[in-house]
Amino acid sequence: SAMKNLLTAPVTALLASVLTAQAGGVDSGKVDTTLASQPRAFVNQPAVKVRLQKTMGLVNARFLLKNFGTVSTLQQSGGVVAVTGCRPHDCADNGSLVAYDIKHDAFKVWLNVNGKTRIYTDQAFAGPLNADVKAYANGMK
């Protein structure tokens, strides 16, 4: 029937756009904060990968992702998502803390490579960090 065809077209178009977005197409610029409880998925989504590369450079972003083995979520409140990841059995010397300020769409990243920590910050980052995040950041020398 004609009515059935009218309904099918918009649904097909909607599905196509959803699939494109998932493939990192049209909407790869939007950070999906619902992944905060899955730190590895959060940092590996296309929007975050691109932003990490922009904020800290390609080599550092690759190191971060490669060494995001042992993970935790430290904050999911106050407009901030903060996740950690480190090389299994070597967390003290090789790992990272990634904080995302939702309101300002800005990242702050602590990257620890061979025991030395560098901090990379988007200028707009202003999110309040909770006590857990602050303690973790302070522990990264």
Rosetta blueprint (number, residue, H / E / L):
1 S L
2 A H
3 M H
4 K H
5 N H
6 L H
7 L H
8 T H
9 A H
10 P H
11 V H
12 T H
13 A H
14 L H
15 L H
16 A H
17 S H
18 V H
19 L H
20 T H
21 A H
22 Q H
23 A L
24 G L
25 G L
26 V L
27 D L
28 S L
29 G L
30 K L
31 V L
32 D L
33 T H
34 T H
35 L H
36 A H
37 S H
38 Q L
39 P H
40 R H
41 A H
42 F H
43 V H
44 N H
45 Q L
46 P H
47 A H
48 V H
49 K H
50 V H
51 R H
52 L H
53 Q H
54 K H
55 T H
56 M H
57 G L
58 L H
59 V H
60 N H
61 A H
62 R H
63 F H
64 L H
65 L H
66 K H
67 N L
68 F L
69 G L
70 T E
71 V E
72 S E
73 T E
74 L E
75 Q E
76 Q E
77 S E
78 G L
79 G L
80 V E
81 V E
82 A E
83 V E
84 T E
85 G E
86 C E
87 R L
88 P L
89 H L
90 D L
91 C L
92 A L
93 D L
94 N L
95 G E
96 S E
97 L E
98 V E
99 A E
100 Y E
101 D E
102 I L
103 K L
104 H L
105 D L
106 A E
107 F E
108 K E
109 V E
110 W E
111 L E
112 N E
113 V E
114 N L
115 G L
116 K E
117 T E
118 R E
119 I E
120 Y E
121 T E
122 D L
123 Q L
124 A L
125 F L
126 A L
127 G L
128 P L
129 L L
130 N L
131 A H
132 D H
133 V H
134 K H
135 A H
136 Y H
137 A H
138 N H
139 G H
140 M L
141 K L
